[in-house]
Amino acid sequence: MSIFTLKSAIEFASKNDIETWVHLFLNDEGDNEGLSNGLKLKTRYWIGPVEIETRFLDRVVGPELNMEYVEDEAWWNHNINEICTRLANGWDMPH
């Protein structure tokens, strides 16, 4: 069972330690050690998790060539399909 759920993120946040949860996630299931290392370069102030509408977010990753971080389309689609499958199976997705 994964510790990377919304419930576990809330538990870390209740102890004022959401930063630890973020780095644990990025270096494990999130598979983004580079982002974890980049976040550690400057002092960060963490709140959350917080819920916001996706319309307020700007996507910077994807297979489109105009994205800041271009992903291989097959890999992108694989990841999106994995997320959809996990959500359909009741995943308590951290957000």
Secondary structure, DSSP 8 states (H G I E B T S, - for coil): --S-SHHHHHHHHHTT-HHHHHHHHHTTTT--HHHHHHHTTS-----------GGG----EESSTTSSEE--HHHHHHHHHHHHHHHHTT-----
